[in-house]
Amino acid sequence: MPTQAQTKKQRRSPTMSAARVARAVELMAQEYGPFPAERRLPPTEEMVFTILSQHTSDVNSGRAFARLMDRFGSLEAVARGDISDIEEAIAPGGLAKVKAPRIREVLDKVLELNGGSLDLSFLREMPLAEAKAWLRQLPGIGPKSAGIVLNFSLGMPAMAIDTHIYRVCQRLRAIDARTNADKAHDVMEAKVPPEEVFNFHVAFINHGRRVCRAQHPLCSECVVGEMCPSRGKLMAKMAKTGKSSRIRTASGPVGAGSGTLPHVPPVLIGTE
């Protein structure tokens, strides 16, 4: 039986190197790609869409965003609108009673801090750390939401670690067990070159949704299984419970290509 010191040492074994992370991204991109080209919303719209995407599916959040914009026409109109009307518009996304006042609150704060303007394009000209700090002062905007706005809207190399990416990073030991989701943003930004942050995000989120799932991961079909220190333990657990490790997901069979591009509302689908 290992001693307490040995157990602690095992827990603190080296994490995946930057080179190994790059190789994992490459393998995932080959498996699930080609990924669609990036499509961008203006940053404040991206931020509102991110709020709508919390605790719901891409389909529902996209529907809620489209209804919101159809109803009000612009975020300036949303900022002047009644919370009850916002709530009605975003109802398909779920948690409308929570998200409607949150959207108004964040828009009001942007107007207050930005001289009455909702245009956040100025963030692109700021150093990354300062841009993240500016967004983090907004109510309800944490590291993930700030990263999504900066990366997906403004093309800046900011990490956006969601539940799926965090799980994959933990299982691959790209981060260690003591690293929480907020800290993971800084750890992974240091390991992924700026020009590869978008590819990392899309590759890891596709892998987390389609293969490295929270329940019943498809370890036997994992394209990065050979470099995964958690694979043996996960497969043993699956065998013990009698669950199949070859369950197909709603996204289609593994390796089907045409990877999902997250954070893209339906108003952008099919645009150049």
N, C-alpha and C positions, 0 to 999 in steps of 0.2 A: 504494500500500500504506500503511495507517495506521501512524503512528509508535507507539512503545511508550507514549508519553504519551497519545495519542489512544485507544489500546486501553484503557488504565487508566481514562480518563475515561468511556468507554462502559460499562465494567463497573460504574462507580459512578454511573450515571445515576439520577435520582430513582426511588424505588419508588412503587408504587400508593398513592394517598392514602386516607385513611379514608373519604372520600365515595365513591371508586371501589370500595373493598372493599364498602361497604354496597350499592352498585348491583349488584355481582357476586352478593352473597347474595340480593338481591331477584330477579334473573333466574333464578338456580338454583332458588330456592324455587318460582317460577312454573313452571319446567320439570319439576321432579321431585316437587313437592308435590301435595296437601297432606301434610305430614309428620304421622305419628301423634302423639298427645299424649304428653308425657313420662311415663314410668313409672319409679318409683324403687325401688331396693333400699336397705336400711339400709347405711350407709357401709362397715362392715367386710365385709359380704357383697359389696358392689360392688368392694371392693379385692381380695377373693379371686377374684371373677369376672374382674377385670382381669388378674390373674396367669394365670388359665386361658386367657385370650384371646390371650396372646402367642404369636406364630408359629403360629397355626392359624386356621381359619375360624370365623365366628360360629356356624355349625351345630355344629361339634365342641366349641367351648368351652361352648356352651349345654347340650349333652348332658352334658359332664363336670360342669358345675355342678349340673345337676339330679340326676345320680347321686350326687354328693357329699352333697347335702342329703338325698336319700332314704336314703342309707346311714347318716348320722350324726344327722340331725334338726336339728342346730344347730351353729354354729361353736364354741360352748363344748365340744361333744363332739368336734369335729374337733381342737381344741387339745389334748385329752387322748388323742387316738387315736394308734395306731401309724402310722408313716410308710408301712409296707407296705400297710396298709388304705386309707390315703388314696390311695396310688399306684394301687391296684386300682380304686378308685371313679372316679378321674379319667382312667383309661386312654384313653377315647375321644377326649380332647382332645389327645393327643400330648404327648411330652416329659414323661411322668408322673414319671420318675425324677428329673428336675430340678425340676419344679413342686411335687411333694409335700413335699419338705423345705423348699422356699421358703415354702410356705403355712404349715407349722408354725412356721418361724422368724419369720415376720412376725406371726403370731398370738401367739406367745410374747412378742415384743417389745411388742406393744400391751398385753398383760396386765401386763408389767413397768412400762411407762411410765404406765399408766392405772389404777393401783391395783387390779389384778385384774379389771378390767372390759373387755369388748370393745366397749362402746357408745362410738362416736365422734361422736355427735350434738352434743357440746359444740363441735366445730369450727365449727359454723354461727354460733356467737356470737363467734368470733374474727375480727380483721381478716384479709383474704384472704392477705396476705403471711405472717402468723403461722401460719395454718392450713396453708398450703403447706409452710412450714418444719417444722411438727410432723410432717406425713406424710413429708417427705423424710428424716427421721432413721430411718425404718423400713427394714430391709434390702430392697434391690431396688426401692424405690419412688422413681422418678424424676419429672421434671416432667409427663410424659404421664399416668402412673398417678395422681399426685396430682390433676391436673386432672380426670381422669375421675371420681374419687371426689367431689371437691368440686362439680363441675358436675352430674353425672348423679344423684348421690345426695342432695346437700344443696342444690342449686339455687343455688350460688354462682358468680359470673362468672369461673371459672378456665378458662384455655385448656387443651386437650388435643390437642396436635399429633401425629397419628400419621403413618405413611408416606404415606398418600394425601393428607392435608391439606398436609403439607410439600411434596409434589411440586406440587400445584396452586398453593400460595403462591409457589414458586420460578418456575414457568412464567408466572404472572401478574405476577411481580415485586412481589408484596405484601411480599416480603422480598428482600434482595439475595443475590448468590451467596456472600458471605462469612458469611452467617448460618447457623449450624448448627441442628439440630433443637431442642436445648435452649434456645438463645437465642431461637428463633422464638416460643416461648411468651410471652416478655416483649414482643417487638415487636408481635405481633398483639393482645395484651391492651391495648396502648396505642392500637391503631387501631379496635378494635371496642367499641362501647358495652356496658357490663355487661349490659344487658337483651337484647342481641342475640348474646351469646356462644354460647348453645345453638343458635340458628338458624344462626349461622355454622358451627358444628361439623357439624351435620347436613347443611347445604347443601354444604359443601366435601367432606365425606367421600363423599356420594352422587355428586358430580361426579367425584371422583377414581376411584371404583370403576367408574362406568358410562361415562364419556367420557374424562377426562384420565388414561388409564391409562399405566402405566410403559412398556409395549410396545404399539405400534399404537394410539395415541390417536385418537379420532374427531373430529379437528379440523374436518372439514367439517360436522359436526353440533353443534358447540360453541355453546352459548347465550351464552357470554361471549367468543367468538372475536374479535369486533371490538375488544375491549380487551386482547387477549392479545399481548404483544410476541414470544412464542415461536411463534406459530401458523405464520408463514411458514417458519421453519426446520424445524419439525416436519413440516409438509406436504411440504416439499421432500425431507426424509429419507425419508418414506413413499413418495413417488413414485419415488425412486431405488432403493429396495429392492424395489419392485413389490408391496408389501403393500397390501391394501385398507384404506381408512380408514373403511369402513362395516360393519366386523364387529360383529355384535350381541353383547352380553354376556349372561351368565347371568341378570342382573337384568331382562332384557326390553328392548324397544326404547326408545331415548331418547325422553324426553317422555311415558312411559307413566303418570306420576303415581305416587302411593302410595310415596313415597320411603322408603328403609330407615332405621329408627331403630337406630343401632348401640348396642352395650353393653346389650342387653336380653335376658336369658336366657329360656328358654321358660316358666319358672315365672310370668313376668309377662305373657306374651302373652295377650291377651283380657281382662286385668283392667282395672278402671276406674282 
